[in-house]
Amino acid sequence: MAEHAAPPLDEASRRWALLVAAVCLAPLLLQLPGPTSLAIAATALVITGLSWRRPLSNLLRGVLAVAIVVAVSAQFRFEFGRDTGCALLGAMLALKPSETSSLRDARSLVGFALFAPFSTFLLDQGPWSLALGLTGAMLALGVLQRLAAVEGGMPPERFILPFQHALRLLLLGLPLAFAIFWLFPRIATPLWGVPGRAQAKVGLSDTMSPGDWVDLLADDSVAARARFIGPTPPKSAMYWRGPVLWEFDGRTWRRGRGGEPRPPSFVPSTRRWTYTLDVEPTDRTQLVALDLPLSVPDGARATSDYSLRTTRPMAALTRWTMTSAQPQSFDAVLDASQRLRGLALPSGHDPRTVALGRELRARLRDDRRIVDYALDWIHRDFAYSISAPVLGRDAMDDFLFRTRTGYCEHFAGAFTLLMRAAGIPTRVVTGYVGGTWNRLGGYWMIRRMDAHAWTEVWLQGRGWVRVDPTAAVAPENVYDTLDVPMAEGGLFETLQAPGGLGQVGDWLRTNWNDMVLGFDADRQSRLFSPLGLRRMDPTHLALLFGAVSSLALGLMVWLGLRGPRDRDPVLRAWHRLDRRYARRGLGRAPHEPATTWAERISKARGPDAVELRDLAARFTAARYAAGVADGASARRLVRDLGRHRPS
């Protein structure tokens, strides 16, 4: 049996289908790396232009598909992960307009486009991603209704009407969606995992080389948010401890894979700070904490250098509650293995730095005097700049004796090597310093650009002591974010403050995190605690979910069966006429056409029903015969239907 050709696609429907594809693709492109997003968007525009008059050939489409797969894979270094898969989906969607010429193709394009907002949630679950995704889904439902009307030979309605239909369908499903979100029993861990990100977000890592942090220091996105419970530490104490780097090969500092001896115990100061830390997803296990954490939260572990690691990658927003305090003193004796690691020097690198350190040891002898001398030298002769000159093979020699210009990773790395050469155990500590006070939310925003590197030296009788050589030359670049007054304020006052718009946006994101992303199994069990129910077990939650979802389904069915109100005045007048006859026991059956019903009534009622047969014929022509009823005849029909009464 011969197949029927797919109906052609009119220009208006084609434009609507392409618009849906663009709107659905937008949230995904906003989450992919910039160059990849621009390349996909440019590809979509070029392919749409080339295939506007006629589809591209199968051979050309095949070549383009292979080229796109190779290009996207190369962008992500041929590593498969969430970014790679999402980018390939976006690239294939950009190629899809090249074969969109019939109604079936347009329906396929719209259906395929819906995968883009769904995949966006693998990368970001923020409110803007949800809003853009819902907009794309609403437009897709409206366009699918338009395509169905065109395929059925009906003149397409104005797009606002299908859009209203789609909005009504969305509203019908909201009660059930809310019931599922709030009441469906949650589990503490996911049922399945997804591939890791091929390119992790810019952030702290276990390595540090000169020039590595340029992109990080230019990224103003929020890495974590801190809310103190009680007093807030002074700016000199707001160091957020991350990876501790011990090993140096002449170019790169690394955390290393050495043994994990018992960490030296310390006596904390009497001032302690308790806080909650909301950490944005990083797909890594490194957790920062205010220097130094007094305890390890559940789901994390502490290393021998008081750096915290989570037991699983932080692929979603996480919240941690911790208490920290500055150390007053450590054990009197440093562990032998840590002493060896803290004094190790790279073989065959930076001879001038090593020679200077040994000369300082011979001349000054005292550890404290050596540290002070080096800090005075840095304060006097060095400069801070993000645009640091490129360093050669002996990077630390170049920095200390030639360029003398750099930023925190240069200062911390060179200072550590110099102290080790002078016989002082020293290590590099990376993390964040300071933060930006959010007036509206009353919390600190720790941005990725607040990343910082400092050092810790072991001084006899005191233990590990924080020394920040960058603060010696440019304290304003270390503490500038802490000079913001900790004033509270409403929306208007916050908008007037410097950076107020960004603070309002982050405050909205924080509330979204609290109400949606942070709603886990523990919070669900305490959902009804304001009503006196301290905790609900999964059985009770399941029973409650069953009851509420049944009510929601019943509401959906009831509202769905009612159907939309008739917008055609002729149809409304006909339904009123039908109800008048139904009150006499002569109503029309749901399956009965108008003319068939009129004939049945005519046989039962005799000549008195002639007028009804005439009205039924006029109604059928007005509804189903295109071009028969103009505005005047429709108004006359509405008038006659309203006047007619059963005899």
C-alpha positions in Angstrom: 0.0 0.0 0.0 1.5 3.3 -1.1 2.3 5.8 1.7 0.8 9.2 1.6 3.3 12.1 1.4 3.6 14.2 4.5 1.6 17.5 4.2 3.8 20.5 3.4 4.8 22.9 6.0 3.5 26.5 5.8 5.9 29.4 6.5 4.2 30.5 9.7 4.2 27.1 11.2 7.9 26.7 10.2 8.8 29.9 11.9 7.0 28.9 15.1 8.7 25.5 15.1 12.1 27.2 14.8 11.3 29.6 17.5 10.4 26.7 19.9 13.7 25.1 19.1 15.6 28.3 19.8 13.8 28.9 23.1 14.4 25.3 24.2 18.0 25.5 23.3 18.7 28.8 25.1 18.9 27.5 28.7 21.2 24.7 27.6 23.6 27.1 25.8 23.7 29.4 28.9 25.2 26.5 30.9 27.7 25.3 28.4 31.2 26.8 28.0 31.1 30.1 26.2 33.0 29.2 23.0 30.9 26.0 22.7 27.6 27.9 23.0 28.6 30.5 20.5 29.7 27.8 18.0 26.4 25.9 18.4 24.3 29.1 18.0 26.3 30.2 14.9 25.9 26.7 13.4 22.1 26.8 14.0 21.8 30.2 12.2 23.9 29.1 9.3 22.1 25.8 8.8 18.7 27.4 9.1 19.7 30.0 6.4 21.1 27.4 4.0 18.1 25.1 4.3 15.3 27.7 4.3 14.2 27.2 0.7 14.9 23.5 0.5 16.4 20.8 2.7 20.0 19.9 2.5 21.0 16.7 0.8 21.4 13.5 2.8 25.1 13.4 2.0 25.7 17.0 3.2 23.8 16.4 6.4 25.8 13.3 7.1 29.1 15.1 6.6 27.9 17.9 8.9 26.8 15.5 11.6 30.2 13.8 11.7 32.0 17.1 11.7 29.9 18.4 14.6 30.4 15.3 16.7 34.2 15.5 16.1 34.3 19.2 16.9 32.3 19.0 20.1 34.3 16.0 21.3 37.5 17.8 20.6 36.3 20.8 22.6 36.0 18.5 25.6 39.2 16.6 24.9 37.3 13.5 23.9 36.2 12.9 27.5 32.6 11.8 27.8 30.6 13.5 30.6 27.5 15.6 31.2 29.0 18.6 29.4 30.0 16.5 26.3 26.6 14.8 26.1 24.6 18.1 26.5 26.8 19.9 24.0 26.3 17.0 21.5 22.5 17.3 22.0 22.6 21.0 21.4 24.7 20.6 18.3 22.4 17.9 16.9 19.4 20.2 17.5 21.3 23.0 15.6 21.5 20.6 12.7 17.8 19.5 12.8 16.4 22.5 10.8 18.3 21.2 7.7 15.6 18.5 7.3 12.5 20.4 8.3 10.2 20.8 5.3 7.0 18.9 6.2 4.5 18.9 9.1 6.1 15.6 10.3 9.5 17.2 10.2 8.3 20.2 12.2 6.6 17.9 14.8 9.9 16.0 15.1 11.9 19.2 15.5 9.6 20.4 18.3 9.7 17.0 20.1 13.5 16.8 19.8 13.8 20.3 21.1 12.1 19.4 24.4 15.2 17.3 25.3 17.3 20.5 25.5 15.6 22.0 28.7 15.5 18.6 30.3 19.2 18.1 29.8 19.9 21.6 31.2 18.8 20.3 34.6 21.8 18.0 34.5 24.0 21.1 34.6 22.0 23.6 36.6 18.8 23.5 38.6 18.4 27.2 39.1 15.1 29.2 38.8 16.1 30.8 35.5 16.8 27.4 33.9 13.4 26.2 35.1 11.6 29.4 33.8 13.2 29.1 30.4 12.5 25.4 30.2 8.8 25.9 31.1 8.6 28.7 28.5 10.0 26.3 25.9 7.6 23.6 26.9 4.6 25.9 26.8 5.5 27.1 23.3 6.0 23.6 22.2 2.6 22.5 23.3 1.0 25.5 21.5 2.9 24.8 18.3 2.0 21.1 18.4 -1.7 22.1 18.6 -1.2 24.4 15.6 0.5 21.6 13.6 -2.4 19.3 14.4 -4.9 21.8 13.2 -3.0 22.3 9.9 -2.7 18.6 9.4 -6.4 18.2 9.9 -7.2 20.8 7.2 -8.5 23.3 9.7 -7.4 26.9 9.5 -4.9 27.5 12.3 -6.0 29.6 15.2 -4.2 32.7 16.4 -1.2 31.4 18.4 -2.4 33.0 21.6 -5.3 30.4 21.7 -3.1 27.3 21.6 -0.8 29.0 24.1 -3.7 29.4 26.4 -4.7 25.8 26.0 -1.1 24.8 26.9 -1.2 27.1 30.0 -4.4 25.4 31.0 -2.8 22.0 30.7 0.1 23.1 32.8 -2.1 24.5 35.5 -4.1 21.3 35.6 -1.0 19.3 36.3 0.4 21.7 39.0 -1.5 20.2 42.0 -0.2 16.7 41.2 3.3 18.1 40.6 3.3 19.8 44.0 2.1 16.7 45.7 4.9 14.6 44.1 7.5 17.2 45.0 6.6 17.8 48.6 5.1 14.5 49.7 6.5 11.6 47.7 8.9 9.8 50.0 12.4 10.8 49.3 15.6 8.7 49.8 18.8 10.0 51.2 20.9 9.1 48.2 20.1 9.0 44.5 18.9 5.8 42.8 21.4 6.2 40.0 24.2 8.4 38.9 25.1 10.4 35.8 28.4 10.7 34.1 30.7 13.3 35.7 31.3 16.6 34.0 34.0 16.5 31.3 35.0 20.0 32.3 34.7 20.8 36.0 33.8 24.3 37.0 36.6 26.7 37.6 37.5 26.4 41.3 40.1 25.1 43.8 42.2 22.2 42.8 45.0 20.0 44.2 47.6 21.8 42.1 48.9 25.3 41.6 51.3 26.7 38.9 52.2 30.3 38.0 49.4 31.6 35.8 46.8 28.9 36.6 44.5 31.2 38.6 44.0 33.9 36.0 40.6 32.6 35.0 39.6 31.8 38.6 40.4 35.4 39.8 38.2 36.8 37.0 35.2 34.6 37.9 32.7 36.5 40.0 30.2 33.7 40.4 29.4 32.5 43.9 31.2 29.4 45.2 29.7 29.2 48.6 27.5 31.3 51.0 28.2 31.5 54.7 25.8 32.5 57.4 27.2 32.9 61.0 25.2 31.7 64.0 26.2 34.3 66.5 29.3 36.5 66.2 31.1 37.1 63.0 34.9 36.7 62.9 37.1 39.8 62.2 38.4 40.3 58.7 41.9 39.1 59.7 40.4 35.7 60.6 38.1 35.1 57.6 40.3 32.6 55.8 38.5 29.7 54.2 40.8 26.7 54.2 40.9 24.4 51.2 43.6 22.1 49.7 47.0 22.2 51.4 49.9 21.8 48.9 53.2 20.2 50.0 55.1 18.9 47.0 56.9 21.2 44.5 58.7 20.0 41.3 60.1 23.4 40.2 56.9 24.5 38.4 53.8 23.1 40.1 52.7 22.8 43.7 50.7 19.6 44.5 48.8 18.2 47.4 50.8 15.0 47.0 49.9 11.5 47.9 52.1 11.1 51.0 51.1 9.3 54.1 48.4 10.5 56.5 50.1 10.8 59.9 48.2 11.9 63.0 47.6 15.6 62.7 49.3 17.8 65.3 46.7 18.6 68.0 46.1 22.3 68.7 44.7 24.4 71.5 41.9 26.5 70.0 41.3 30.1 71.1 38.4 30.9 73.3 36.5 32.7 70.4 34.7 30.3 68.3 32.5 30.8 65.3 29.6 28.6 64.3 28.2 28.9 60.8 26.4 27.1 57.9 28.1 26.9 54.6 26.0 26.4 51.4 28.4 25.1 48.7 27.6 25.4 45.0 28.1 22.2 42.9 31.7 21.6 41.9 31.8 17.8 41.1 34.8 17.7 43.5 35.3 16.5 47.0 37.2 19.5 48.4 35.3 21.3 51.1 36.4 24.6 52.5 36.1 25.6 56.2 36.9 28.6 58.3 40.5 28.2 59.6 40.6 25.9 61.6 37.6 23.5 61.8 37.1 22.0 65.3 35.0 19.1 64.2 34.2 17.2 61.0 30.6 17.3 59.7 28.8 14.1 58.7 29.7 13.2 55.1 33.2 14.6 55.3 36.6 13.6 56.6 39.7 15.6 57.7 43.2 15.1 56.4 46.4 15.4 58.5 46.7 19.1 57.5 43.1 20.0 58.6 41.8 20.1 55.1 38.3 18.7 54.7 37.2 16.2 52.0 33.7 15.0 51.3 33.0 11.3 51.0 31.4 11.8 47.5 31.7 14.5 44.9 29.5 17.6 45.5 27.5 17.3 42.3 24.6 19.2 43.8 24.1 22.0 46.3 25.2 20.9 49.8 24.8 22.5 53.2 27.3 22.1 56.0 27.2 23.2 59.7 30.6 23.7 61.3 32.4 25.4 64.2 35.9 26.9 63.8 38.5 28.7 65.9 41.9 30.0 65.4 44.7 28.0 67.0 46.6 29.3 70.0 49.3 26.6 69.9 50.1 23.2 68.5 52.0 20.2 69.7 55.6 21.1 70.6 57.1 18.6 68.2 56.2 18.3 64.5 55.7 14.8 63.1 58.8 13.6 61.3 57.1 12.8 58.1 55.4 16.2 57.9 58.8 17.9 58.7 60.4 16.1 55.8 57.5 17.1 53.5 57.6 20.7 54.8 61.4 21.0 54.0 61.6 19.2 50.6 63.2 21.2 47.8 63.0 20.5 44.1 66.2 19.0 42.6 68.0 21.2 40.1 65.6 24.2 40.3 65.7 27.7 41.6 69.4 27.8 42.8 69.3 31.5 43.7 66.3 31.1 45.9 67.8 28.1 47.7 71.1 30.0 48.1 69.3 33.1 49.6 67.4 30.9 52.0 70.6 29.2 53.3 72.3 32.6 53.5 69.4 33.9 55.7 69.7 30.9 58.0 73.4 31.4 58.4 73.0 35.2 59.0 69.8 35.5 61.0 69.5 32.1 62.7 66.2 32.7 64.3 63.0 31.4 62.5 60.9 34.4 63.4 63.6 36.9 62.2 63.9 35.1 58.9 60.1 35.2 58.3 60.0 39.0 59.2 63.0 39.7 57.0 61.4 38.1 54.0 58.1 39.9 54.6 59.8 43.2 54.8 61.6 42.6 51.6 58.4 41.7 49.8 56.6 44.7 51.2 59.5 47.0 50.1 60.4 45.7 46.6 57.5 43.8 45.1 54.3 44.7 43.3 50.9 43.0 43.0 49.4 42.5 39.5 47.1 40.0 37.9 49.0 40.6 34.6 52.1 38.9 35.9 55.0 38.4 33.4 55.6 34.9 32.2 58.2 33.0 34.2 60.9 30.7 32.9 62.2 27.3 33.9 63.4 28.5 37.3 60.0 30.2 38.1 60.7 31.2 41.7 64.1 32.6 40.8 62.5 34.6 38.0 59.8 36.0 40.3 62.1 36.9 43.3 65.0 38.3 41.4 63.7 39.5 38.0 60.0 40.3 37.7 59.0 40.8 41.3 55.4 41.2 40.1 52.6 38.7 40.6 49.6 37.7 42.6 48.9 35.3 45.5 50.1 32.1 43.9 53.4 33.7 43.0 53.9 35.1 46.4 52.9 32.0 48.3 54.9 29.6 46.2 58.1 31.7 46.2 57.8 32.4 50.0 57.3 28.7 50.8 60.4 27.7 48.8 62.5 30.4 50.4 61.5 29.4 53.9 62.2 25.7 53.2 65.6 26.6 51.9 66.1 28.5 55.2 65.3 25.3 57.2 61.7 26.3 58.2 59.0 23.7 57.5 56.5 25.5 55.3 53.4 24.6 53.2 51.1 26.3 50.8 47.4 26.6 51.8 44.8 27.5 49.2 41.2 28.5 49.7 39.3 31.7 49.8 39.7 34.9 51.8 36.9 37.2 52.8 33.6 37.5 51.0 30.9 40.0 50.0 28.2 40.9 52.5 24.7 40.4 51.2 22.6 43.1 52.8 19.3 41.7 51.8 20.0 38.1 52.9 22.3 38.7 55.8 25.0 36.3 54.7 28.4 36.3 53.1 28.9 35.5 49.4 32.2 33.7 48.8 33.0 34.2 45.1 35.4 32.2 43.1 37.4 35.4 42.5 38.0 35.4 46.3 40.4 32.5 45.8 43.6 33.0 47.6 46.9 31.2 48.5 48.9 31.8 51.6 51.5 29.9 53.7 51.9 28.2 57.0 55.3 28.1 58.7 56.2 25.8 61.7 57.6 28.0 64.5 59.1 26.3 67.5 56.8 26.7 70.5 53.8 27.9 68.4 53.3 25.2 65.7 51.8 26.1 62.3 51.4 29.9 61.9 49.6 31.5 59.0 51.8 33.9 57.1 50.3 35.7 54.1 53.0 37.2 51.9 50.5 38.7 49.5 49.0 40.8 52.3 52.5 42.2 53.0 52.6 43.8 49.6 48.9 44.4 48.8 46.6 44.1 51.7 43.8 45.9 49.8 43.7 43.0 47.3 43.2 40.5 50.2 40.8 42.3 52.5 38.9 44.6 50.1 35.7 42.5 50.1 35.6 42.6 53.9 35.5 46.3 54.1 31.8 46.4 53.2 29.7 47.6 56.2 27.6 44.7 57.5 24.4 46.7 57.3 21.0 45.1 56.8 18.6 46.6 54.3 15.4 46.1 52.4 15.1 45.6 48.7 15.3 49.3 47.8 18.3 50.0 50.0 20.1 47.0 48.6 19.5 48.1 45.0 21.1 51.4 45.8 24.2 49.9 47.3 27.2 49.1 45.1 26.6 45.7 43.4 23.1 45.7 44.7 21.5 44.1 41.7 23.8 41.2 41.9 23.1 40.8 45.6 19.3 40.8 45.0 19.8 38.1 42.3 21.9 36.0 44.6 19.3 36.4 47.4 16.6 35.1 45.1 18.9 32.2 44.2 19.6 31.5 47.9 15.8 31.3 48.6 15.4 29.0 45.7 18.2 26.8 47.1 16.5 26.7 50.5 12.9 25.9 49.3 13.6 23.7 46.3 17.2 22.4 45.9 17.8 21.9 49.6 14.5 20.0 50.2 16.0 16.6 51.0 14.7 13.5 52.9 15.5 15.0 56.3 13.7 18.3 55.6 10.7 16.4 54.2 10.4 14.3 57.3 10.2 17.6 59.3 7.8 19.3 56.9 4.9 19.3 59.4 7.0 20.2 62.5 5.2 23.6 62.8 2.0 21.6 63.3 3.5 19.6 66.2 4.5 16.6 64.1 8.3 16.3 64.8 9.0 13.7 62.2 7.0 11.7 59.7 8.3 8.2 58.7 8.1 7.1 55.0 5.0 5.0 55.6 3.0 8.0 56.8 4.4 10.1 54.0 3.3 7.5 51.5 -0.2 7.4 52.9 -0.5 11.2 52.8 0.9 11.3 49.3 -1.6 8.8 48.2 -4.5 10.8 49.6 -3.4 14.2 48.3 -2.4 12.8 44.8 -5.9 11.2 44.6 -7.5 14.5 45.3 -5.2 16.2 42.7 -6.0 13.6 40.1 -9.7 13.9 40.8 -9.4 17.7 40.4 -7.6 17.2 37.1 -10.2 14.9 35.7 -13.1 17.1 36.8 -11.6 20.3 35.3 -10.5 18.4 32.2 -14.0 16.9 31.6 -15.5 20.4 31.9 -13.5 21.4 28.9 -12.8 25.0 27.8 -15.7 27.4 27.6 -17.1 27.6 24.1 -15.6 30.6 22.4 -17.8 30.4 19.3 -21.2 32.3 20.0 -22.9 30.0 17.5 -21.8 26.9 19.4 -22.8 28.4 22.7 -26.3 29.2 21.4 -26.6 25.7 20.0 -25.7 24.2 23.4 -28.3 26.4 25.2 -30.9 25.1 22.7 -29.9 21.5 23.4 -30.3 22.1 27.2 -33.8 23.4 26.6 -34.8 20.3 24.8 -33.1 18.1 27.4 -35.4 19.5 30.1 -38.3 18.1 28.0 -36.5 14.7 27.8 -35.5 15.3 24.2 -31.8 16.1 24.6 -29.2 15.2 22.0 -27.1 12.1 22.7 -23.3 12.9 23.0 -22.6 10.8 19.8 -25.5 12.2 17.8 -24.9 14.7 15.0 -27.1 17.9 14.9 -29.0 16.9 11.7 -29.6 13.3 12.9 -31.0 14.6 16.2 -33.3 17.1 14.5 -34.6 14.3 12.3 -35.3 12.2 15.3 -37.1 15.0 17.1 -39.1 15.7 13.9 -40.4 12.2 13.6 -41.4 12.3 17.3 -43.0 15.7 17.3 -44.3 16.0 13.8 -44.5 19.2 11.7 -43.8 21.4 14.7 -40.1 20.4 14.5 -39.6 21.7 10.9 -38.0 24.9 12.3 -35.5 22.7 14.4 -34.4 20.9 11.2 -33.8 24.2 9.5 -31.8 25.5 12.5 -29.7 22.2 12.6 -28.9 22.5 8.9 -27.8 26.2 9.3 -25.8 25.3 12.3 -24.0 22.5 10.5 -23.2 24.7 7.6 -21.9 27.5 9.8 -19.7 25.2 11.8 -18.3 22.8 9.2 -18.7 24.4 5.7 -15.9 26.8 5.2 -17.0 30.2 3.9 -20.7 29.6 4.2 -21.4 31.8 7.2 -20.3 35.4 7.3 -20.6 37.7 10.3 -24.1 38.8 9.6 -25.5 35.3 9.0 -23.8 34.0 12.1 -25.5 36.7 14.2 -28.9 35.9 12.7 -28.3 32.2 13.4 -27.4 33.1 17.1 -30.6 35.2 17.3 -32.9 32.4 15.8 -31.3 29.7 18.0 -32.0 31.9 21.1 -35.6 32.5 20.1 -36.5 28.8 19.3 -38.4 26.9 22.0 -39.6 23.3 22.1 -43.3 23.1 21.2 
